[in-house]
Amino acid sequence: MPAIISIFNNKGGVGKTTYMFYIAHLLEQSNKTVLMVDCDSQCNLTAYALPESNIE
């Protein structure tokens, strides 16, 4: 069974989104399958990962 890494913290202002984006990027570069789920109401992870033209 593959390892599953989950990061969750509901406290604001602690850098989770930036940290998760860069960890996901490093894992993807190592040929790992990565799923990022943006539960932030401000959609910051989505804004990091997608071009602005793809975000509605």
N, C-alpha and C positions, 0 to 999 in steps of 0.2 A: 504494500500500500504506500502511495507517495505521501510525503510530508505535507501537511497543511499548515500554513502560517496565517494567523489572523491578528489584526491589530485593531483594537477598539478602545476608545476612551471618550466619554461624553462631555468631558470638561473642555471648555473652549480655550484657545490661545496657547496650546502647548506644542504646536508644530507637527501634529499627526499627519496632516494632508501632505505637506512637503516631504516628510520622512517616508510616507507610504509611496508616493510617486517615485522617489529615487530608488527605494528598495525594489519596487516592481520593475523599474527600468533595468536595474542590475540583474535581477532574476531572469528577465526576458533575454538579456544579452548572453546569459549562460544557458540558453535554449530551454528554459523552464516555461511551463504554461502558467500564465498569470491572469487572474480576474480581479479587476478593481471595481468596487461598488461604491458609488458616491452617495452617501446618506446625508451629506451636509446640505442643509437648506440653502446655503449660499452657492452651492455647486462649484466649489473651488477645485476639486480634483478633476471634474469635467473640463474646466477652463484650462488646467495644466495640460491635459492629455489630448484635447481636440482643438483644431483650428477654430477660430471664432466664427467662421462662415458655416461650420457644421452645428453650431449651438443655437437653439431657438430660445 
